[in-house]
Amino acid sequence: MPKPSLSPRRLQALLIERIEALPGMAGQVTDVHTGGVRWVDAGPGEPNWYVPTGAQREDYRLDVARVIKQTQLEYDLDVD
Protein backbone atom coordinates (compact mmCIF):
# COMPACT_ATOMS: atom_id res chain seq x y z
CA MET A 1 0.00 0.00 0.00
CA PRO A 2 1.49 3.36 -0.97
CA LYS A 3 2.13 5.96 1.69
CA PRO A 4 0.16 9.19 1.60
CA SER A 5 2.09 12.07 0.07
CA LEU A 6 2.30 15.66 1.23
CA SER A 7 3.48 18.87 -0.39
CA PRO A 8 6.91 20.07 0.72
CA ARG A 9 5.33 22.93 2.68
CA ARG A 10 2.85 20.65 4.48
CA LEU A 11 5.52 18.05 5.21
CA GLN A 12 7.82 20.69 6.68
CA ALA A 13 4.96 22.07 8.82
CA LEU A 14 4.14 18.58 10.09
CA LEU A 15 7.77 17.95 11.00
CA ILE A 16 8.02 21.27 12.82
CA GLU A 17 4.83 20.53 14.73
CA ARG A 18 6.15 17.12 15.81
CA ILE A 19 9.60 18.43 16.70
CA GLU A 20 8.21 21.31 18.76
CA ALA A 21 6.11 18.79 20.71
CA LEU A 22 9.35 17.21 22.00
CA PRO A 23 10.46 18.28 25.49
CA GLY A 24 12.55 21.45 25.32
CA MET A 25 12.11 21.95 21.57
CA ALA A 26 9.32 24.55 21.48
CA GLY A 27 10.68 27.58 19.64
CA GLN A 28 14.03 25.94 18.82
CA VAL A 29 15.35 26.30 15.26
CA THR A 30 16.34 23.03 13.59
CA ASP A 31 17.54 21.92 10.16
CA VAL A 32 13.87 21.37 9.31
CA HIS A 33 13.20 25.07 9.93
CA THR A 34 16.19 26.29 7.92
CA GLY A 35 16.56 23.62 5.22
CA GLY A 36 13.06 22.27 4.77
CA VAL A 37 12.66 18.97 2.97
CA ARG A 38 14.26 17.96 -0.32
CA TRP A 39 13.34 15.42 -2.97
CA VAL A 40 15.64 12.47 -3.53
CA ASP A 41 15.37 9.69 -6.11
CA ALA A 42 14.62 6.54 -4.17
CA GLY A 43 13.91 2.92 -4.83
CA PRO A 44 10.62 1.24 -3.99
CA GLY A 45 9.83 1.43 -0.30
CA GLU A 46 12.59 3.96 0.43
CA PRO A 47 11.95 7.55 1.55
CA ASN A 48 11.79 9.98 -1.40
CA TRP A 49 12.77 13.00 0.73
CA TYR A 50 15.32 14.07 3.31
CA VAL A 51 16.18 17.02 5.53
CA PRO A 52 19.53 18.60 4.60
CA THR A 53 21.82 18.95 7.60
CA GLY A 54 23.33 22.27 8.48
CA ALA A 55 26.82 23.12 9.60
CA GLN A 56 25.92 23.03 13.30
CA ARG A 57 26.41 19.31 13.85
CA GLU A 58 26.80 19.85 17.62
CA ASP A 59 23.08 20.75 17.65
CA TYR A 60 22.15 17.23 16.45
CA ARG A 61 19.51 15.57 18.60
CA LEU A 62 18.62 11.92 18.40
CA ASP A 63 14.97 12.57 19.26
CA VAL A 64 14.66 15.01 16.34
CA ALA A 65 16.28 12.46 14.02
CA ARG A 66 13.74 9.88 15.19
CA VAL A 67 10.86 12.23 14.38
CA ILE A 68 12.25 12.74 10.87
CA LYS A 69 12.80 9.01 10.33
CA GLN A 70 9.33 8.11 11.61
CA THR A 71 7.75 10.72 9.35
CA GLN A 72 9.73 9.34 6.38
CA LEU A 73 8.17 5.95 7.10
CA GLU A 74 4.68 7.49 7.16
CA TYR A 75 4.71 9.98 4.26
CA ASP A 76 6.17 10.51 0.81
CA LEU A 77 6.93 13.88 -0.72
CA ASP A 78 4.39 14.94 -3.33
CA VAL A 79 6.23 15.63 -6.58
CA ASP A 80 3.39 17.59 -8.19
N, CA, C and O atoms as a MOPAC input file, in Angstrom:
PM7 MOZYME 1SCF
protein

 N      0.83800 1    -1.17000 1     0.00000 1
 C      0.00000 1     0.00000 1     0.00000 1
 C      0.89100 1     1.24400 1     0.00000 1
 O      1.77900 1     1.36900 1     0.84300 1
 N      0.66500 1     2.14500 1    -0.92000 1
 C      1.48800 1     3.35600 1    -0.97300 1
 C      1.21500 1     4.27900 1     0.22100 1
 O      0.11200 1     4.32900 1     0.76500 1
 N      2.26100 1     4.99800 1     0.59700 1
 C      2.13300 1     5.96200 1     1.68500 1
 C      1.42900 1     7.20400 1     1.16100 1
 O      1.53300 1     7.52300 1    -0.02300 1
 N      0.71400 1     7.90800 1     2.03300 1
 C      0.16300 1     9.19300 1     1.60000 1
 C      1.29500 1    10.16200 1     1.30000 1
 O      2.37400 1    10.06400 1     1.88500 1
 N      1.05400 1    11.08900 1     0.39600 1
 C      2.09100 1    12.06600 1     0.06700 1
 C      1.60900 1    13.46400 1     0.43900 1
 O      0.41900 1    13.77400 1     0.37900 1
 N      2.56900 1    14.29000 1     0.82300 1
 C      2.29600 1    15.66200 1     1.22900 1
 C      3.15400 1    16.61200 1     0.41500 1
 O      4.22400 1    16.24300 1    -0.06800 1
 N      2.67400 1    17.83800 1     0.26700 1
 C      3.47600 1    18.87100 1    -0.39000 1
 C      4.68400 1    19.17900 1     0.49100 1
 O      4.65000 1    18.92600 1     1.69500 1
 N      5.74600 1    19.72100 1    -0.09500 1
 C      6.91200 1    20.07100 1     0.72200 1
 C      6.55700 1    21.00300 1     1.88300 1
 O      7.04600 1    20.81900 1     2.99800 1
 N      5.72400 1    21.98000 1     1.63000 1
 C      5.33100 1    22.93100 1     2.68300 1
 C      4.57700 1    22.23500 1     3.81100 1
 O      4.84300 1    22.48500 1     4.98600 1
 N      3.64000 1    21.36800 1     3.45500 1
 C      2.85100 1    20.65300 1     4.47600 1
 C      3.72800 1    19.67300 1     5.24900 1
 O      3.58000 1    19.53600 1     6.46300 1
 N      4.63200 1    18.99400 1     4.56200 1
 C      5.52200 1    18.04600 1     5.21200 1
 C      6.44800 1    18.76800 1     6.20200 1
 O      6.67000 1    18.28900 1     7.31400 1
 N      6.97500 1    19.90200 1     5.79700 1
 C      7.82100 1    20.69100 1     6.68500 1
 C      7.01900 1    21.15200 1     7.91100 1
 O      7.51700 1    21.08000 1     9.03500 1
 N      5.79800 1    21.61800 1     7.70400 1
 C      4.95600 1    22.06800 1     8.81500 1
 C      4.65500 1    20.92000 1     9.78500 1
 O      4.66000 1    21.11200 1    11.00000 1
 N      4.39700 1    19.74200 1     9.24700 1
 C      4.13700 1    18.57500 1    10.08700 1
 C      5.36400 1    18.22400 1    10.91900 1
 O      5.25800 1    17.95100 1    12.11400 1
 N      6.53200 1    18.23500 1    10.27500 1
 C      7.77200 1    17.94500 1    11.00300 1
 C      8.01000 1    18.96400 1    12.11400 1
 O      8.36300 1    18.59000 1    13.23300 1
 N      7.82300 1    20.23500 1    11.81800 1
 C      8.02400 1    21.27200 1    12.82400 1
 C      7.05500 1    21.07500 1    13.99000 1
 O      7.44200 1    21.20100 1    15.15200 1
 N      5.82600 1    20.77300 1    13.68300 1
 C      4.83100 1    20.52500 1    14.72700 1
 C      5.26800 1    19.37300 1    15.62900 1
 O      5.19000 1    19.47600 1    16.85300 1
 N      5.72200 1    18.28900 1    15.03300 1
 C      6.15100 1    17.11900 1    15.80800 1
 C      7.42200 1    17.40000 1    16.60000 1
 O      7.55200 1    16.96200 1    17.74300 1
 N      8.34600 1    18.12000 1    16.00500 1
 C      9.60300 1    18.43400 1    16.70000 1
 C      9.33400 1    19.36200 1    17.87600 1
 O      9.88600 1    19.16500 1    18.95900 1
 N      8.48900 1    20.37100 1    17.67500 1
 C      8.21000 1    21.31200 1    18.75700 1
 C      7.40600 1    20.68300 1    19.88700 1
 O      7.32400 1    21.25700 1    20.97300 1
 N      6.81600 1    19.52400 1    19.65700 1
 C      6.11300 1    18.79500 1    20.71200 1
 C      7.08800 1    18.02700 1    21.61700 1
 O      6.70200 1    17.56700 1    22.69100 1
 N      8.34200 1    17.88900 1    21.18700 1
 C      9.34600 1    17.20800 1    22.00200 1
 C      9.72300 1    18.09500 1    23.19100 1
 O      9.70100 1    19.32100 1    23.07900 1
 N     10.06500 1    17.48900 1    24.31900 1
 C     10.46200 1    18.28000 1    25.49000 1
 C     11.64500 1    19.20700 1    25.17600 1
 O     12.67000 1    18.76600 1    24.65700 1
 N     11.48800 1    20.46800 1    25.49300 1
 C     12.55000 1    21.44600 1    25.31600 1
 C     12.74500 1    21.95700 1    23.90500 1
 O     13.67500 1    22.72600 1    23.66100 1
 N     11.90100 1    21.55800 1    22.96700 1
 C     12.11000 1    21.94900 1    21.57500 1
 C     11.18900 1    23.07100 1    21.09800 1
 O     11.36300 1    23.57000 1    19.98600 1
 N     10.22600 1    23.47500 1    21.90200 1
 C      9.31900 1    24.55500 1    21.47600 1
 C     10.12700 1    25.82000 1    21.21100 1
 O     10.85800 1    26.29500 1    22.08000 1
 N      9.99000 1    26.35300 1    20.01300 1
 C     10.67700 1    27.58000 1    19.63600 1
 C     12.12700 1    27.40700 1    19.20100 1
 O     12.77100 1    28.38800 1    18.83100 1
 N     12.65600 1    26.19100 1    19.23600 1
 C     14.03300 1    25.93800 1    18.81800 1
 C     14.10500 1    25.83000 1    17.29500 1
 O     13.21300 1    25.26200 1    16.66500 1
 N     15.15900 1    26.37000 1    16.71700 1
 C     15.35500 1    26.30300 1    15.26200 1
 C     16.17200 1    25.05300 1    14.94400 1
 O     17.22500 1    24.81200 1    15.53600 1
 N     15.66700 1    24.26700 1    14.00100 1
 C     16.34000 1    23.02800 1    13.59300 1
 C     16.63200 1    23.07600 1    12.09800 1
 O     16.27400 1    24.03400 1    11.41300 1
 N     17.28400 1    22.03600 1    11.60800 1
 C     17.53700 1    21.91900 1    10.16400 1
 C     16.22900 1    21.89000 1     9.37700 1
 O     16.19200 1    22.32700 1     8.22700 1
 N     15.17000 1    21.38700 1     9.97500 1
 C     13.86600 1    21.36700 1     9.30600 1
 C     13.39400 1    22.80000 1     9.07300 1
 O     12.84600 1    23.11000 1     8.01500 1
 N     13.60500 1    23.67300 1    10.05900 1
 C     13.20300 1    25.07300 1     9.92600 1
 C     14.01400 1    25.77900 1     8.83500 1
 O     13.45800 1    26.51900 1     8.02200 1
 N     15.30700 1    25.55000 1     8.82300 1
 C     16.19100 1    26.29000 1     7.92100 1
 C     16.35200 1    25.64200 1     6.54700 1
 O     16.51600 1    26.34500 1     5.55000 1
 N     16.30600 1    24.31500 1     6.48400 1
 C     16.56000 1    23.62400 1     5.22100 1
 C     15.34400 1    23.02300 1     4.56600 1
 O     15.37100 1    22.69900 1     3.37900 1
 N     14.26500 1    22.87000 1     5.33000 1
 C     13.06500 1    22.26700 1     4.77300 1
 C     13.26800 1    20.80500 1     4.42800 1
 O     14.08100 1    20.11600 1     5.04500 1
 N     12.53400 1    20.34400 1     3.45100 1
 C     12.65900 1    18.96900 1     2.96500 1
 C     13.04300 1    19.01100 1     1.49400 1
 O     12.66800 1    19.93300 1     0.76900 1
 N     13.78000 1    18.02200 1     1.06800 1
 C     14.26200 1    17.95900 1    -0.31700 1
 C     13.93000 1    16.59900 1    -0.91900 1
 O     13.97400 1    15.56700 1    -0.25000 1
 N     13.60300 1    16.63600 1    -2.19000 1
 C     13.33800 1    15.41800 1    -2.96800 1
 C     14.63600 1    14.64500 1    -3.15800 1
 O     15.71000 1    15.23400 1    -3.27700 1
 N     14.52700 1    13.32900 1    -3.18500 1
 C     15.64200 1    12.46800 1    -3.52600 1
 C     15.08000 1    11.27400 1    -4.30300 1
 O     14.04600 1    10.71500 1    -3.93700 1
 N     15.77800 1    10.88900 1    -5.38700 1
 C     15.36700 1     9.68600 1    -6.10900 1
 C     15.56700 1     8.49600 1    -5.18300 1
 O     16.62200 1     8.34600 1    -4.56700 1
 N     14.56200 1     7.66500 1    -5.09200 1
 C     14.61800 1     6.53800 1    -4.17300 1
 C     14.00500 1     5.30900 1    -4.81600 1
 O     13.14300 1     5.40000 1    -5.69000 1
 N     14.46800 1     4.17700 1    -4.36500 1
 C     13.91000 1     2.92200 1    -4.83400 1
 C     12.58000 1     2.64000 1    -4.15700 1
 O     12.17400 1     3.36800 1    -3.25200 1
 N     11.90600 1     1.59300 1    -4.58800 1
 C     10.61800 1     1.23900 1    -3.99200 1
 C     10.74300 1     1.00600 1    -2.48700 1
 O     11.63600 1     0.29500 1    -2.02400 1
 N      9.83800 1     1.61400 1    -1.74300 1
 C      9.82700 1     1.43000 1    -0.30100 1
 C     10.79500 1     2.31400 1     0.47100 1
 O     10.78100 1     2.31300 1     1.70200 1
 N     11.63300 1     3.06600 1    -0.23000 1
 C     12.59000 1     3.95600 1     0.43400 1
 C     12.01300 1     5.36800 1     0.47800 1
 O     11.20300 1     5.73500 1    -0.37200 1
 N     12.43400 1     6.17000 1     1.48100 1
 C     11.94700 1     7.55100 1     1.55000 1
 C     12.36900 1     8.35400 1     0.31100 1
 O     13.50100 1     8.23000 1    -0.15600 1
 N     11.45600 1     9.17200 1    -0.21700 1
 C     11.78900 1     9.98400 1    -1.39600 1
 C     12.10200 1    11.43200 1    -1.00800 1
 O     12.06800 1    12.32600 1    -1.85400 1
 N     12.40500 1    11.65900 1     0.26900 1
 C     12.76700 1    13.00100 1     0.72900 1
 C     13.72100 1    12.89000 1     1.91300 1
 O     13.82500 1    11.85200 1     2.56600 1
 N     14.41400 1    13.99800 1     2.16500 1
 C     15.31800 1    14.07100 1     3.31000 1
 C     15.37000 1    15.51000 1     3.79300 1
 O     14.89000 1    16.42400 1     3.12300 1
 N     15.96000 1    15.69700 1     4.96500 1
 C     16.18300 1    17.02000 1     5.52700 1
 C     17.67800 1    17.28400 1     5.43900 1
 O     18.46100 1    16.56400 1     6.05700 1
 N     18.09700 1    18.30100 1     4.68500 1
 C     19.52800 1    18.59800 1     4.60100 1
 C     20.05400 1    19.05800 1     5.96700 1
 O     19.40000 1    19.82700 1     6.67100 1
 N     21.23500 1    18.57700 1     6.32100 1
 C     21.82400 1    18.94900 1     7.60500 1
 C     22.64700 1    20.20700 1     7.45500 1
 O     23.31800 1    20.41700 1     6.44500 1
 N     22.58500 1    21.03100 1     8.46600 1
 C     23.33500 1    22.27400 1     8.48000 1
 C     24.73700 1    22.08000 1     9.01600 1
 O     25.16400 1    20.96100 1     9.30200 1
 N     25.42800 1    23.16400 1     9.14300 1
 C     26.82300 1    23.11900 1     9.60100 1
 C     26.93500 1    22.91500 1    11.10400 1
 O     28.01200 1    22.56600 1    11.58900 1
 N     25.87700 1    23.12000 1    11.84500 1
 C     25.92200 1    23.03300 1    13.30300 1
 C     25.66600 1    21.60300 1    13.77800 1
 O     24.64000 1    21.32600 1    14.40100 1
 N     26.58200 1    20.71500 1    13.48800 1
 C     26.40800 1    19.31000 1    13.85400 1
 C     26.31700 1    19.09500 1    15.36100 1
 O     25.74000 1    18.10200 1    15.80500 1
 N     26.88000 1    20.01400 1    16.16200 1
 C     26.79800 1    19.85200 1    17.61800 1
 C     25.36100 1    20.03600 1    18.11800 1
 O     25.05500 1    19.68900 1    19.25800 1
 N     24.48700 1    20.57700 1    17.27700 1
 C     23.08400 1    20.74700 1    17.64700 1
 C     22.24500 1    19.51800 1    17.33300 1
 O     21.03600 1    19.52600 1    17.56000 1
 N     22.86700 1    18.45600 1    16.81300 1
 C     22.15400 1    17.23000 1    16.44900 1
 C     21.48700 1    16.62000 1    17.67800 1
 O     22.09500 1    16.51100 1    18.74300 1
 N     20.24300 1    16.23200 1    17.51200 1
 C     19.51100 1    15.57300 1    18.59900 1
 C     18.90100 1    14.29400 1    18.06800 1
 O     18.25100 1    14.28300 1    17.02300 1
 N     19.11800 1    13.22400 1    18.79800 1
 C     18.61700 1    11.92300 1    18.39600 1
 C     17.08900 1    11.90600 1    18.34100 1
 O     16.51600 1    11.28200 1    17.44800 1
 N     16.42700 1    12.57400 1    19.27200 1
 C     14.96700 1    12.57000 1    19.25800 1
 C     14.40000 1    13.28000 1    18.02800 1
 O     13.35500 1    12.88700 1    17.50800 1
 N     15.08800 1    14.32300 1    17.56400 1
 C     14.66300 1    15.00900 1    16.34200 1
 C     14.88000 1    14.08800 1    15.13200 1
 O     14.03200 1    14.01300 1    14.24400 1
 N     16.00900 1    13.39800 1    15.10700 1
 C     16.28300 1    12.45500 1    14.01900 1
 C     15.22800 1    11.35100 1    13.98000 1
 O     14.82400 1    10.90900 1    12.90400 1
 N     14.79000 1    10.91700 1    15.13900 1
 C     13.74100 1     9.88200 1    15.19100 1
 C     12.42300 1    10.39800 1    14.61600 1
 O     11.72800 1     9.67500 1    13.90200 1
 N     12.08200 1    11.64200 1    14.92600 1
 C     10.85500 1    12.23400 1    14.37800 1
 C     10.93900 1    12.26900 1    12.85700 1
 O      9.97600 1    11.92500 1    12.17200 1
 N     12.08300 1    12.68200 1    12.33100 1
 C     12.25300 1    12.74300 1    10.87500 1
 C     12.13700 1    11.35000 1    10.27100 1
 O     11.42500 1    11.16100 1     9.28600 1
 N     12.82500 1    10.37900 1    10.84700 1
 C     12.80200 1     9.00800 1    10.32600 1
 C     11.38700 1     8.42400 1    10.37800 1
 O     10.93500 1     7.80500 1     9.41400 1
 N     10.69500 1     8.61900 1    11.48900 1
 C      9.33200 1     8.10500 1    11.61000 1
 C      8.41500 1     8.73400 1    10.56400 1
 O      7.57800 1     8.05100 1     9.97300 1
 N      8.57400 1    10.02900 1    10.34000 1
 C      7.75000 1    10.71700 1     9.35100 1
 C      8.08000 1    10.23100 1     7.94300 1
 O      7.19100 1    10.14400 1     7.09600 1
 N      9.35900 1     9.91000 1     7.68300 1
 C      9.73200 1     9.33600 1     6.37900 1
 C      9.03900 1     7.99600 1     6.15900 1
 O      8.68500 1     7.65800 1     5.03000 1
 N      8.84500 1     7.23900 1     7.22400 1
 C      8.16700 1     5.95100 1     7.10400 1
 C      6.67300 1     6.11500 1     6.85800 1
 O      6.03200 1     5.22500 1     6.29900 1
 N      6.11900 1     7.25000 1     7.27300 1
 C      4.68500 1     7.48500 1     7.16200 1
 C      4.26000 1     8.20000 1     5.87900 1
 O      3.18300 1     7.93400 1     5.34600 1
 N      5.12100 1     9.12300 1     5.37600 1
 C      4.71300 1     9.98200 1     4.25900 1
 C      5.78300 1    10.06200 1     3.17400 1
 O      6.98200 1    10.00400 1     3.44700 1
 N      5.31500 1    10.19600 1     1.95000 1
 C      6.16900 1    10.51000 1     0.80700 1
 C      6.02800 1    11.98300 1     0.50000 1
 O      5.07000 1    12.62900 1     0.92500 1
 N      6.99100 1    12.51200 1    -0.24300 1
 C      6.92900 1    13.88100 1    -0.71800 1
 C      6.15800 1    13.90300 1    -2.02300 1
 O      6.44000 1    13.12300 1    -2.93300 1
 N      5.19200 1    14.79000 1    -2.11300 1
 C      4.39400 1    14.93600 1    -3.32700 1
 C      5.24100 1    15.64300 1    -4.37700 1
 O      5.76500 1    16.72900 1    -4.12600 1
 N      5.37500 1    15.04300 1    -5.53000 1
 C      6.22900 1    15.62600 1    -6.57600 1
 C      5.48200 1    16.58700 1    -7.47200 1
 O      6.10000 1    17.25800 1    -8.29800 1
 N      4.17200 1    16.67500 1    -7.33500 1
 C      3.38800 1    17.58600 1    -8.19500 1
 C      3.51900 1    19.01300 1    -7.75400 1
 O      2.92800 1    19.90400 1    -8.36400 1

